[in-house]
Amino acid sequence: MDIESKKFLGQPKNFVSIFNALLFDGQPVLKPEYLKDENSELVMNVSSKHVDIIKRYEDGTYLDLFVIESQSYIDQSMVARVMEYESVARMRYIRQNFKQHVPMHTRLPMILTVVLYVGESKWNAAKRLSELEIIHPGFEDMFNEFKLNLIEVYTNHKYSTGEKTTQDFF
């Protein structure tokens, strides 16, 4: 992600508008005042990459981590990369917040990643893990699906962000 885009999307109002577009059709459900910066090198111990922008959302009811990952080219393994980022972030949260194990009935924060694809050609890589992996007959019910939340900036204008400046960014 270029510096200007990262600076723009790192602004709390613009950041939440991306997730409000994806989740709530642009309605201002998530509020910028509840965002806190999080370490973007969350997964450096597993991967040579880090996520572009990560924020913690705490409003007294919810504690969530929201991630924006910018992608300028089609990466056939993107769905697996995002799954890795989210898995490592969950394990890091567990290690930082619990001494030995997660207590019974404890719920972990949701981690939600949006990939902003800024390439000019239409995305043609897997958007679900099942599109990337071979699933043999009889194993379908046991397979754990993972879905990529993808916004194609230059080819997909169906999202309403609810914010004029962010909508203009698209």
N, C-alpha and C positions, 0 to 999 in steps of 0.2 A: 504494500500500500504506500502510495507516495505521501510525503510529509504533509502537504496541504489537505489531502483527503483524510488522513489520520487525525489531523488537528480538527477538521470540520466535524467528522463523525465522533470524535472524542468529546465534543461538547455535549453535556447531558441532555439538552433538549433534542438535539439531532439524533443522538444515540437511541433514546427511547422511542423516537418517532419511527425508526426502522422496525423495532419489535412491535409497536402498536400497529404498524401497517401489516406485518406478517400475521399477527395473532388476533387483532381486533378491528380490522378494516379501517385503520386510521383513527379510531376513537381513542381519546387520551386516557386510557386505563392506567398505563404505567406513567409515573410522574418523575420528572427529572430530579427533583429535590431528594429522592430516596436513593440515588446512585452514589457509589463510592468507587474510587479507582482500585483496581486489583493488579497484582503482579502479572504482567503479560508473558513473562517467562515461566509460566506455570508448568510447562511440560518439558523444559530444557533437559531434564535428566533422562528422558526417554528419546527425545527427538532433537535433531539439529535445528529445528525451527521453533518459533514461538508464535503464539496467536497475536493478531494485530491489535485488537482492543478487547479488554475484558473488564467488566464492571460488576460490582456486587450491588444487589438491589435489596434494601432493607426498609420496610415500611411499618414494622411492628407486627405485621401478620405474616409477611412473606420474607424469606431469605433465599435469594436466588443468585446465580451467576449467569450473566449474559455475555456472549462472545460474538464479535464481528470479525470474520476472517475474509480478507479480500483476496481474490484470485484473478490473475490477468490472463491465464491460459487454461485450457482444458486439461485437468489432471484426472486420469482414469481411476486413480486410487483415492480421490478426494473423500469419498464417503468413508473409507477405512481410516484416513488421516483424522477426520473430525471425530470419529468414534474413539480413536486413540486419545486425542486431546481431552475429550470429555471423561473417559475412563481414568486417565491419569489425574485429572483435576479432582475427581471424586475420591480417589485413593489419597491424594494429598490432603484434602479436606478431612478425611477420616483420621489420618496420622496426626494432623495438627490439632484436632479437637477431642480426640478420645485416646486414653492411655493404652488400653489393651484391645478393646473390642467395642463395637457399637452397641450401646444398651438396647435391650428389647423395647420395641414400640417407638424407637427413635426414627425420625424421618430426616433424610438428608436433603440439602437444598437442591432444587432443580438446576440443571446446567443446560442452557439452550444456546446453540451456536447457529448463526446465520452466515452463510457464505455469500458474499457479494461478488458475483462474477462480472468483471468489467471488460472481458474480451469481446471482440466484435462478432465472432461467429456464434451460432446457437450452441448451447451446451449439449453435448452428445455423450457424455460419460454417465456412469451409474449414479442414480439418485437414491437408490436403496441398496443395501448390502446384498440382498438376494439377486440383484442384477449384476453383481461383481463375482459372487461365489457360485460354485456348483452345488446345487442341493439335490441330492439323490432321491429318487422316489421312495416314499415311506418315511422320510426325515422332515418333511415340510412342517409338521406340527411341532417339532422340537427346535426348529431353527429360530434363533433370536434375531428378528428384523431390526434394522437401523435405517432411519430415513434422514437424508440430507435436506436441510432447509436452505434452499437456493433461491437467490434473487438475481436474475439476469438483468443487470442495470441497463444495457443498451438495447435489449430485445424484449424485455418484459415490462410493460407499463400498467399492469393490472392492479398494482398495489397503490393504495392511497395512504400517505404518511400522516395526514392531518396537519402537517407543518409545511408552509409554502417554501421555505428555504431548503428543506430536505427534499421535497418533491422536485424542486428545480435542480437539485443535485443529480436526480435520475434523468 
